[in-house]
Amino acid sequence: MLNNVMPKRSEFFKLLAAHTDRLVAGANATLRLISGLGTHAEQDAGLIEEVNVNETSADEIKAQFIRMLYESFTTPINRDQLHTLIRDLDRVLDTLQSVANAVNVYHIPDSTPAARTMASLAADACLRLNRAVIALADRQGGPKVRDECSKVEALATRAGETMREAVTRLFAVEGDEQAAWHAMKMRRFYFRQVKVLDRCRRTARTIEEILLENA
């Protein structure tokens, strides 16, 4: 009974690491999906499903984490901070899922350099969140956490710049109604992609706040 109300510190971080494993897998599947648009159409549905499966699995981990969080008498870090962190991580994967599903919703048949760049930046940022969470479990892991979070911030900035440049190019040349619809559609898609990085940045800041308050 005591183990149920006082779980080991490692159990919380194992679940956080497991969640970020799903996050990395979802980001990599999204990257492969966007990189292959227009060349491997037969793989698109499978990659979208891969993202959805990882999101569903992460939801189950989140539910288990929150249940343990509120059934536990003590927690290794402030309860509210842990709740915020798992919710932030979950929002990143939810947004990745929205990007993958938007390929079908918006009928996007081909990839673009900007879409590939932002998908690559997102995959990199998710990997760094994974590393930061793992380092957070180590009482001596502060420098590693700060380094990874700093890199997530830089990746998010690059994604914002890429999105603005891409949207500017979309509307730089006037065209017919079909061209205008394409520009509007791609702008919405790019905004979904950059939102993934914005969510990553928010999560990195949450991790840094946890590190600062528990130093």
N, C-alpha and C positions, 0 to 999 in steps of 0.2 A: 504493500500500500504506500509506504514511504517513497518508493521509487516513482510512483505515479504523480505525487505532488512535488517532489524534489528531483526532477530529472537532471542528469549530468549536463554540464555546460556543452559538451560535445554533441549531444543530441539535437540541440537547437541549430548548431552550425552545420551539422550533417544535412539537415532538412534545407537550410538555406543554400548549401552547396548543391544539393540535388535539384533544387529549383533553378539555380543558375545554369546547371548542366542542360536542363530543358531549354532554357533561354538561348544558350549558345547553339544548341541543335536547331532550334527554330530559326535563328538568325542565319545560320549556314544554309539551311534549306531555302530560305528566302533569297539569299545571295545566289544560289544555284538556279533558282527559278528565274530571277530577273536577268541574270547573265545569259541564260539559254533561250530567252524569248525570241521567237522568230527562227530558231535553228533546231530546237528539240521540242517541238510542240507536243509530241507524244509523251513527254515526261512532265508536262506542266501540272496536270491533274494530280499526279502522284506526289509532286513536291508541295503543292498546296495542302494536300491531305497530311503530309508529313508535318507541316507547320501546325495544322489543326490538332493533330494527335499530341504533339509536344505541348500545346497550350492546354489541352484537356488534362494531360498528365501533371502539368504544373499546377493547375487548379486543385487537383487532388492533394498535392503536396502542400499547397497553401492552406487548404482546409485542415489538414493534419497539424500543420505548424500552429495555426491560430487556436485550434482546440487544445493543443499541448500548452500553448502560451497562457491560456486563461484557466486551465485546470491546475497549473503549477503554482505551488506556494511561493517559490522563488524563481527568478530568471537571471541569466548571466549578465544581462544588460537591461536597462530600463524597459519595462513591458511595452509602453507606448512607442518607444523607439523601434523595438523589434517589429511591432505591428505595422508601423509606418514603412519600415524597410521591405517587408514581404509584400505589402500592397504596392509599393513603388516598383519592385521587381516584376510583379504580376502585370502592372500596367504597361511595362515595356513589351512583354510578350503579347499582351492583348493588341497592342498597336502594330507589332510585327504581323500578327494574324490578319489585321485589317488591311495591311499592305498586300499580303499574299492573296487574300480574297478579292481585293480590288482589281487584280489582273483580269479576273472573270467579269466582275461587275462593270468595269469600264471598257471591257473588250480591248485590252492592250495586246496587240499581236507581236510587237517588236520591242526590243530593248533600246535604250539610248545611253550614250556615255554618262550623262548625269545620273540616270537611274542606277547604272552599274556602280558608279562612284559612291553614291549614297548607301547602296546596299552593302558595299564593301566596308564603308565606314561604320555602319551599324553592326556588322558582324565583328569587327575589331572592337568596338565599344562594349558589346555584350561579353566578349571574351575577357576584357579587362575588368568588367564588373564581377565576373566569375572569380578572377584572380584576387580582386580586392576583398570579396566575401571570404574566400579561403584564408587570406592573410589576416583578416579581422579576427578570426578564431585564434590566431597565435598572439599571445600576450606581448611578443616582441615584434609583431608584424607591422607596427605603425608606419615605418618608412615605406614599405611595400604598398600599403594601403594608399598612402598619400600620393605615391608615384602613379599608381594605376588610375586613381580618381582624377589626377591632373591630366592624364592622357585622354580620359573620357571627355573632359571639358574641351580639350583641344580638338578632338574628333567632332564634337558637336558644333564647334565654331566652324570647322571646315565644311560640314554638311550644310550649315546655314548659308555659307558663301556659295557653295555649289548650287543650291536650290535657287538663290536669287539670280545668279547668272543664267541658269537654265530657263527660268520664267521670263527673264528679260529677253532672251533669244526667241522664246515662243511667240511673243507679241511684237517683235521687232519688224516683222514683215506682214503686211496685210494680205489677206487671201479671201477665198469665198467662204460661204457659210460652213462648209465641211471643215475647212482649215481652222476656222474660228472655234468650232466645237472641239476639234482635236487639241487646240491650245488650251482650252478651258479644262478638258479632261486630264491632260498631262499635268497641268498646274495642280489640280486636286490630288493627283497621284503623288507628285513631288512633295506636296505639303504633308501627306501621310507619311512619306519616307522620312522627312526631316523631323516629324513629330516623334519618331522612334528615338532619334538622337537626343531630342529635347527631354524625353522620358529618361534616357540613360544619364543625362546630365543631372536631372533632379535626383535620381537614385544615388549617383556618385556623391552629391552634396549631402544626402542623408547619411551615407556611410561615413563621410568626413565629420559630420556633426556627432555621430556616435563615437567615433575615435576621439574627438576632442573632449567630449563630456566624460569619457571613461578612461582617459589617460592616467 
